[in-house]
Amino acid sequence: MTAARDARREDLRGRLIEAARARIQSAGLAGLRARDVTADAGCALGALYTAFADLDELVLHVNSITLAKLGAALQHEAAGAAAPRAKLMALAKAYLSFARDNRMAWRALFEHRMTPGVPVPEWHLAEHAVLIQHLVDPLATLLPALDRPELLARARTLFSAVHGIVTVSLEDRFIGLAPTDLEGELLTFVATLVAGIESTSGNRRRAVHQESASTLP
């Protein structure tokens, strides 16, 4: 009896997640309504609250799927790049491509807010690490002197910069880039940033070497 009940609940959860995912993908997060989702899933309105605590929890599970797909896209694109510069540029290109191809689902990752006073669950916060972790390894190669907290901070800064360029451009803000220019300018920005890091690191290594040489008898 318990196994059958659990199976029915998981089936209901799956139908609700898919219905919410389809609604978000077609109309965005702002238009998501519990009544529409349950109608699409073929269940009563109250059934949603037997499967999830509320609509917010349902959205978290939809966003979880989006993050998994984004992570796979980033991993696939970066796998073919060995050098840090090539890897970071590949990641930026993959991020832009995913945002373009999954516009509404991608926006929902950043638009969703929990009810005031309700924290985002730890399991979902951990899933968002996919947006940062792929940047850490190439940055560690470029900046070997940084410790882990510093690398994470630098990775967040780089992600924020790339995300900002993508967001203001895809949302057609007046300061955004034209669609024809966006990818080229984004990749140029990342390449320029990496060149600056490489130059700074090279100068620092030369300074250390010179200082060491000057202390030799």
Beta strands, then each sheet from edge to edge (+ up, - down):
end
